[in-house]
């Protein structure tokens, strides 16, 4: 339900539903809830708070979210906020640690763009 409100652009209602959503026994649902929180923060231009939540997902060994996906999302935000060194490090991590990833090509492309600047 929170996702539907998010899609309609009603961030307040989406956030309210998320806050009242109980923790699930299914870890992926909790991760998806956190990622929706991240998207709401990004929509609200709270990039640093969103990056903090993404770092929490990366640090959680029980997280079922794709680490390469999280790293790419972080790198895109970092590139836009002039955190180029950190973005480059995250992109290199995708390329080195997840070479078969579906996100590897996109990481290489973004890395090339950042290195050309």
GUSE-139948 format. One record per residue (C-alpha): residue number from 1; x, y, z. Coordinates in Angstrom, 3 decimals, padded with zeros to 6 digits. Each point is the difference from the previous one (the first is absolute). Layout:
<vovexs>
VOVEX|NUM|X|Y|Z $
...
</vovexs>
This chain:
<vovexs>
VOVEX|1|000.000|000.000|000.000 $
VOVEX|2|002.850|002.373|000.833 $
VOVEX|3|001.468|-000.671|-003.446 $
VOVEX|4|-003.256|001.008|-001.653 $
VOVEX|5|-000.042|003.319|001.823 $
VOVEX|6|003.656|000.484|-000.922 $
VOVEX|7|-000.790|-000.642|-003.679 $
VOVEX|8|-002.817|002.553|000.164 $
VOVEX|9|002.402|002.555|001.513 $
VOVEX|10|-001.601|000.087|003.453 $
VOVEX|11|003.193|-000.263|002.050 $
VOVEX|12|-001.623|000.932|003.308 $
VOVEX|13|-002.602|-002.763|-000.221 $
VOVEX|14|002.600|-002.481|-001.192 $
VOVEX|15|002.311|000.912|002.896 $
VOVEX|16|-002.866|-000.241|002.500 $
VOVEX|17|-000.898|-003.513|-001.180 $
VOVEX|18|003.656|-001.075|000.138 $
VOVEX|19|000.356|001.258|003.558 $
VOVEX|20|-002.982|-002.097|001.068 $
VOVEX|21|001.068|-003.079|-001.951 $
VOVEX|22|001.185|-002.718|002.403 $
VOVEX|23|003.319|-001.776|-000.354 $
VOVEX|24|-000.365|-003.156|-002.031 $
VOVEX|25|001.519|-003.410|000.582 $
VOVEX|26|000.898|000.119|-003.679 $
VOVEX|27|003.247|001.954|-000.213 $
VOVEX|28|-000.469|001.023|-003.634 $
VOVEX|29|-003.246|001.788|000.884 $
VOVEX|30|001.814|001.997|002.661 $
VOVEX|31|002.743|000.847|-002.486 $
VOVEX|32|-002.564|001.111|-002.570 $
VOVEX|33|-001.697|002.137|002.636 $
VOVEX|34|003.337|001.647|000.762 $
VOVEX|35|000.619|000.578|-003.701 $
VOVEX|36|-003.365|001.691|-000.368 $
VOVEX|37|001.013|002.221|002.931 $
VOVEX|38|003.191|000.777|-001.925 $
VOVEX|39|-001.975|000.964|-003.096 $
VOVEX|40|-002.247|002.272|002.064 $
VOVEX|41|003.080|001.685|001.469 $
VOVEX|42|001.440|000.478|-003.479 $
VOVEX|43|-003.281|001.453|-001.214 $
VOVEX|44|000.179|002.408|002.942 $
VOVEX|45|003.587|000.920|-000.986 $
VOVEX|46|001.433|-001.575|003.171 $
VOVEX|47|002.854|-001.699|-001.805 $
VOVEX|48|002.336|-000.378|002.991 $
VOVEX|49|-002.699|-001.694|002.078 $
VOVEX|50|-000.757|-002.294|-002.935 $
VOVEX|51|003.701|-000.873|-000.347 $
VOVEX|52|000.136|-000.788|003.723 $
VOVEX|53|-002.872|-002.475|-000.357 $
VOVEX|54|001.665|-001.572|-003.039 $
VOVEX|55|003.198|-000.421|002.009 $
VOVEX|56|-002.055|-001.756|002.687 $
VOVEX|57|-001.333|-002.421|-002.609 $
VOVEX|58|003.520|-000.649|-001.292 $
VOVEX|59|001.348|-000.599|003.490 $
VOVEX|60|-002.788|-002.405|000.948 $
VOVEX|61|001.265|-003.531|-000.731 $
VOVEX|62|-003.593|-001.251|000.118 $
VOVEX|63|-001.219|002.481|-002.601 $
VOVEX|64|-001.479|-001.681|-003.036 $
VOVEX|65|000.168|003.081|-002.212 $
VOVEX|66|002.458|-000.281|-002.855 $
VOVEX|67|003.212|001.681|001.186 $
VOVEX|68|001.045|000.921|-003.535 $
VOVEX|69|-003.347|001.725|-000.547 $
VOVEX|70|000.403|001.985|003.220 $
VOVEX|71|003.573|000.982|-000.896 $
VOVEX|72|-001.086|001.211|-003.437 $
VOVEX|73|-002.861|002.039|001.431 $
VOVEX|74|002.417|001.523|002.523 $
VOVEX|75|002.571|000.791|-002.680 $
VOVEX|76|-002.602|001.810|-002.100 $
VOVEX|77|-001.001|002.160|002.969 $
VOVEX|78|003.618|000.626|000.947 $
VOVEX|79|000.848|001.012|-003.570 $
VOVEX|80|-002.847|002.523|000.001 $
VOVEX|81|001.065|001.434|003.358 $
VOVEX|82|003.635|000.381|-001.007 $
VOVEX|83|001.214|-002.863|002.191 $
VOVEX|84|001.941|-001.253|-002.986 $
VOVEX|85|002.707|-001.935|001.851 $
VOVEX|86|-002.561|-001.995|001.959 $
VOVEX|87|-002.067|-000.582|-003.136 $
VOVEX|88|003.069|-001.280|-001.851 $
VOVEX|89|000.862|-002.314|002.911 $
VOVEX|90|-003.522|-001.457|000.001 $
VOVEX|91|000.022|-000.476|-003.765 $
VOVEX|92|003.379|-001.748|000.156 $
VOVEX|93|-001.361|-002.224|002.754 $
VOVEX|94|-002.861|-001.086|-002.273 $
VOVEX|95|002.400|-000.691|-002.862 $
VOVEX|96|002.507|-001.883|002.195 $
VOVEX|97|-002.314|-001.890|002.353 $
VOVEX|98|-002.995|-000.563|-002.290 $
VOVEX|99|001.474|-000.343|-003.504 $
VOVEX|100|-002.928|-002.128|-001.218 $
VOVEX|101|-002.575|002.411|001.387 $
VOVEX|102|-002.713|001.403|-002.233 $
VOVEX|103|001.090|003.379|001.417 $
VOVEX|104|003.657|-000.411|-000.965 $
VOVEX|105|-000.395|001.554|-003.469 $
VOVEX|106|-001.855|003.008|001.408 $
VOVEX|107|002.676|000.357|002.687 $
VOVEX|108|002.745|000.003|-002.653 $
VOVEX|109|-001.871|002.584|-002.070 $
VOVEX|110|-000.496|002.330|002.964 $
VOVEX|111|003.612|-000.508|001.086 $
VOVEX|112|001.216|001.004|-003.473 $
VOVEX|113|-002.185|003.131|000.109 $
VOVEX|114|001.364|000.989|003.416 $
VOVEX|115|003.599|-000.612|-001.033 $
VOVEX|116|-000.440|002.222|-003.069 $
VOVEX|117|-000.976|002.990|002.151 $
</vovexs>
